[in-house]
């Protein structure tokens, strides 16, 4: 099956799932970060703000035209309120930014402070409804959950999956006390290449999306091969001695293909030597043995 780069497929898939909620612009070509959430969250596009519901600990920037004393930044309390000069306590929890603007404007009119108030409410820090995207993505960190967003939507917000990602994505819902799922395992091929709609789940506030890097194993091939070196394979792969020697460029003209050794470290610290006749394996007379992580394959030279 022909495979296209993950970022290309991810963008197309996300567009198909959520036509009303396009992904962020093209990801910058850069090394993935460490996966640790950033200290503060950059503001997302304002097109989504009408869908966002203000919650506790969000930081709001309040502007009122021609009333400088009201222009300020306010952190929403646990009770969902902010306190403004001249107006006192105003409840904004559970409101969209536009509804919060209306609530402040109504209070200004009620107190006869302004006849036609022009109020702006901008969410400067999205804290109450966030998800955390970590691991093998271009821009790991916390992201605002604006409206109903799917797994593909939010991975797209994080710049897409890195090419070194593994075959599984994990959605951890431990931050939601009412969640019974705990950890949800998502197959990357099913989500991105096959487009399984059941895997493109809706995310919830507090979800942690973990995209692990692909685990690698190392096999050492040395002796009479064209490229003696350590070669990496996916931990999910079955690696045989023929595959390892092929990765090393094949044997040289001086190779004694009937004398190949596999050195293997056992759990108790001792070393096991397995003698292999590569010539018989290539003719189908002996089985192509499966290698283990950190095996050393030595192809001996012929002196005749």
Phi, psi and omega per residue, in radians:
X1 nan 2.249 3.119
X2 -1.259 2.315 -3.136
X3 -1.999 2.376 3.089
X4 -1.745 2.822 3.122
X5 -0.960 2.474 -3.071
X6 -1.020 -0.684 -3.076
X7 -1.127 -0.664 3.134
X8 -1.119 -0.819 -3.109
X9 -1.190 -0.667 -3.128
X10 -1.078 -0.756 -3.140
X11 -1.100 -0.745 3.134
X12 -1.151 -0.728 -3.122
X13 -1.150 -0.745 -3.121
X14 -1.136 -0.649 3.104
X15 -1.108 -0.653 3.133
X16 -1.205 -0.634 -3.107
X17 -1.293 -0.729 -2.979
X18 -2.303 1.325 -3.117
X19 -1.093 -0.433 -3.106
X20 -1.502 -0.151 -3.092
X21 -2.300 1.367 -3.093
X22 -1.105 2.703 3.132
X23 -1.313 2.940 3.057
X24 -1.105 2.895 -3.107
X25 -1.074 3.089 -3.087
X26 -0.973 2.443 -3.121
X27 -1.252 2.479 3.046
X28 -1.188 2.478 3.093
X29 -1.359 1.757 -3.120
X30 -2.645 2.852 3.085
X31 -1.191 2.479 3.108
X32 -1.095 2.597 3.100
X33 -1.367 -3.039 -3.015
X34 -1.329 -0.277 -3.094
X35 1.663 0.025 3.110
X36 -1.481 2.283 -3.124
X37 -1.013 2.468 3.108
X38 -1.195 2.745 -3.076
X39 -1.184 -0.667 3.104
X40 -2.253 2.776 -3.050
X41 -1.822 2.189 3.078
X42 -1.141 2.548 -3.102
X43 -1.211 2.292 3.092
X44 -1.365 3.029 -3.120
X45 -0.982 2.433 -3.076
X46 -1.168 -0.266 3.135
X47 -1.051 -0.402 -3.105
X48 -1.588 -0.183 -2.946
X49 -1.093 -0.544 3.138
X50 -1.119 -0.355 -3.132
X51 -1.623 -0.287 -3.028
X52 -1.352 2.431 3.095
X53 -1.858 2.137 -3.101
X54 -1.163 2.432 3.130
X55 -2.400 3.134 -3.110
X56 -1.013 2.410 3.060
X57 1.360 -0.059 2.992
X58 -1.102 2.553 3.087
X59 -1.794 2.116 -3.098
X60 -1.880 2.465 2.990
X61 -1.838 2.051 -3.067
X62 -1.821 2.258 3.031
X63 -2.263 2.352 3.069
X64 -2.249 2.104 -3.083
X65 -1.040 2.250 3.063
X66 1.184 0.339 3.040
X67 -2.408 1.346 -3.032
X68 -1.046 -0.501 -3.100
X69 -1.159 -0.289 3.115
X70 -1.671 -0.212 -3.122
X71 -1.298 2.010 -3.036
X72 -2.906 2.975 3.010
X73 -1.854 2.323 -3.086
X74 -2.300 2.329 3.062
X75 -1.585 2.256 -3.126
X76 -1.245 2.313 -3.121
X77 -1.340 3.009 3.073
X78 -1.023 -0.537 -3.135
X79 -1.431 -0.056 3.115
X80 1.467 0.451 -3.096
X81 -2.072 2.803 2.927
X82 -2.264 2.748 3.125
X83 -2.080 2.175 -3.107
X84 -2.050 2.540 3.055
X85 -0.998 2.499 3.117
X86 1.289 -0.443 -3.047
X87 -1.875 -0.447 -3.099
X88 1.379 -2.565 -3.043
X89 -1.456 2.275 3.117
X90 -2.232 2.325 -3.134
X91 -1.500 2.126 3.133
X92 -2.156 -0.178 3.133
X93 -1.083 2.334 -3.115
X94 1.497 -0.009 3.113
X95 -1.789 2.697 2.957
X96 -1.371 2.855 3.078
X97 -0.948 -0.698 3.127
X98 -1.120 -0.730 3.112
X99 -1.152 -0.610 3.085
X100 -1.151 -0.667 3.057
X101 -1.025 -0.761 -3.137
X102 -1.131 -0.683 -3.136
X103 -1.109 -0.735 3.115
X104 -1.185 -0.745 3.123
X105 -1.079 -0.730 3.125
X106 -1.071 -0.695 -3.138
X107 -1.197 -0.649 3.076
X108 -1.104 -0.726 3.113
X109 -1.198 -0.712 -3.108
X110 -1.072 -0.640 3.138
X111 -1.519 0.033 3.117
X112 1.010 0.629 3.091
X113 -1.523 -0.618 3.133
X114 -2.465 2.398 -3.115
X115 -1.355 -0.854 3.129
X116 -2.192 1.353 -3.059
X117 -1.195 2.474 3.037
X118 -2.000 1.860 -2.991
X119 -2.000 2.432 3.037
X120 -2.155 2.335 3.056
X121 -2.177 2.050 -3.121
X122 -2.086 2.248 3.115
X123 -1.418 1.902 -3.075
X124 -1.481 -0.617 3.072
X125 -2.312 2.104 3.098
X126 -1.551 1.875 -3.073
X127 -2.011 -0.682 -2.985
X128 -1.282 -0.504 -3.110
X129 -2.243 1.487 -3.121
X130 -2.250 2.677 2.928
X131 -2.143 2.757 -3.091
X132 -2.055 2.122 3.127
X133 -1.856 2.082 -3.044
X134 -2.271 2.775 3.044
X135 1.681 -2.378 -2.968
X136 -1.465 1.110 2.990
X137 -2.228 2.867 -3.057
X138 -1.189 -0.718 -3.081
X139 -2.265 1.356 3.134
X140 -1.167 2.645 3.109
X141 2.652 -3.015 3.107
X142 -1.469 2.508 3.136
X143 -2.354 2.489 3.108
X144 -1.208 2.394 3.087
X145 -1.682 1.684 -3.022
X146 -1.776 1.844 -3.086
X147 1.277 -2.764 3.120
X148 -1.504 2.004 -3.104
X149 -2.176 2.410 -3.124
X150 -1.604 3.012 3.103
X151 -1.021 -0.782 3.124
X152 -1.130 -0.666 3.097
X153 -0.970 -0.873 -3.011
X154 -1.328 -0.539 3.018
X155 -1.153 -0.646 3.056
X156 -1.097 -0.705 3.084
X157 -1.032 -0.581 -3.131
X158 -1.475 0.186 3.039
X159 1.598 0.019 3.117
X160 1.689 2.913 -3.106
X161 -1.428 2.368 3.081
X162 -1.219 2.602 -3.117
X163 -1.125 -0.280 3.135
X164 -1.612 0.184 -3.138
X165 -1.212 2.686 3.092
X166 -1.418 -2.864 -3.032
X167 -1.663 -0.020 -3.101
X168 -2.253 2.582 2.964
X169 -2.109 2.453 3.135
X170 -2.072 2.260 3.030
X171 -1.856 2.050 -3.062
X172 -1.833 2.168 -3.059
X173 -1.981 0.526 -3.125
X174 -1.175 -0.358 -3.130
X175 -1.372 -0.202 -3.139
X176 -1.755 1.886 -3.066
X177 -1.127 -0.347 -3.119
X178 -1.613 -0.071 -3.099
X179 -1.385 2.377 3.121
X180 -1.837 -0.225 -3.049
X181 -1.245 -0.606 -3.094
X182 1.293 -1.631 -3.132
X183 -2.143 2.194 -3.131
X184 -1.835 2.219 -3.139
X185 -1.711 2.226 -3.109
X186 -2.066 2.256 3.091
X187 -1.424 2.148 -3.069
X188 -1.093 -0.783 3.138
X189 -1.068 -0.756 3.141
X190 -1.135 -0.673 -3.122
X191 -1.241 -0.809 -2.963
X192 -1.708 -0.856 -3.047
X193 -1.446 -0.643 -3.091
X194 -1.698 -0.263 3.075
X195 1.134 0.673 3.137
X196 -1.193 1.994 -3.079
X197 -1.135 -0.438 -3.133
X198 -1.219 -0.376 -3.131
X199 -1.516 -0.358 -3.115
X200 -1.509 1.220 -2.981
X201 -1.310 2.715 3.001
X202 -1.311 2.355 3.115
X203 -1.546 2.761 -3.126
X204 -2.112 2.725 3.078
X205 -0.957 2.352 3.128
X206 1.574 -0.126 3.116
X207 -1.080 2.498 3.006
X208 -1.977 2.080 3.112
X209 -1.746 2.014 -3.110
X210 -1.904 2.105 3.102
X211 -1.931 1.639 -3.072
X212 -1.197 2.593 2.978
X213 -1.234 2.618 3.127
X214 -1.132 2.292 3.101
X215 -1.346 2.391 -3.105
X216 -2.009 2.591 2.952
X217 -2.044 2.708 -3.084
X218 -2.071 2.278 3.065
X219 -2.087 2.314 -3.134
X220 -1.758 2.235 3.112
X221 -2.156 2.180 -3.074
X222 -2.475 3.101 -3.123
X223 1.623 -2.431 -3.023
X224 -1.484 1.097 3.028
X225 -2.205 2.813 -3.021
X226 -1.314 -0.478 -3.115
X227 -2.351 1.255 -3.135
X228 -1.161 2.168 -3.060
X229 -3.052 3.102 2.970
X230 -1.541 2.312 -3.108
X231 -2.106 2.385 -3.083
X232 -1.727 2.486 3.079
X233 -2.347 2.735 3.043
X234 -1.135 2.472 3.131
X235 -1.128 -0.349 3.128
X236 -1.442 -0.226 -3.095
X237 -1.424 2.629 2.917
X238 -1.656 2.084 -3.079
X239 -1.922 2.139 3.113
X240 -1.775 2.969 -3.114
X241 -1.146 -0.625 3.087
X242 -1.121 -0.734 3.128
X243 -1.102 -0.748 -3.121
X244 -1.110 -0.744 3.136
X245 -1.194 -0.628 3.067
X246 -1.092 -0.753 3.097
X247 -1.070 -0.490 3.124
X248 -1.496 0.216 3.071
X249 1.544 0.076 -3.124
X250 1.506 3.061 -3.111
X251 -1.454 2.753 3.083
X252 -1.543 3.047 3.131
X253 -1.136 -0.389 -3.093
X254 -1.625 0.083 -3.077
X255 -1.262 2.447 2.991
X256 -1.741 1.608 -2.991
X257 -1.229 -0.164 3.076
X258 -1.551 -0.120 -3.138
X259 -2.214 1.568 3.090
X260 -2.159 2.388 -3.134
X261 -2.033 2.493 2.978
X262 -2.029 2.071 3.093
X263 -1.739 2.222 -3.035
X264 -2.294 2.294 3.097
X265 -1.511 2.202 -3.128
X266 -1.588 2.798 -3.097
X267 -0.978 -0.513 -3.122
X268 -1.455 0.067 3.105
X269 1.643 -0.202 3.121
X270 -1.370 2.912 -3.095
X271 -2.015 2.351 3.115
X272 -1.908 2.397 3.058
X273 -1.954 2.216 3.113
X274 -1.985 2.110 3.119
X275 -1.570 2.300 -3.031
X276 -2.240 2.410 3.022
X277 -1.795 1.709 -3.066
X278 -1.105 -0.597 -3.124
X279 -1.090 -0.722 3.130
X280 -1.211 -0.606 3.098
X281 -1.124 -0.764 -3.114
X282 -1.141 -0.474 3.111
X283 -1.551 0.002 3.116
X284 1.404 0.220 -3.102
X285 -1.521 -0.508 3.088
X286 -2.101 2.640 3.115
X287 -1.216 2.577 3.084
X288 -1.425 1.817 -2.957
X289 -1.233 2.590 3.131
X290 -1.503 2.317 -3.136
X291 -1.575 2.841 3.114
X292 -2.081 2.786 3.140
X293 -0.909 2.373 3.087
X294 1.249 0.206 2.996
X295 -1.076 2.578 3.058
X296 -1.997 2.099 3.133
X297 -1.786 2.153 -3.127
X298 -2.073 2.064 3.076
X299 -1.719 1.990 -3.073
X300 -1.328 2.719 3.124
X301 -1.581 2.616 3.052
X302 -1.623 2.418 -3.112
X303 -1.834 0.265 3.137
X304 -2.120 nan nan
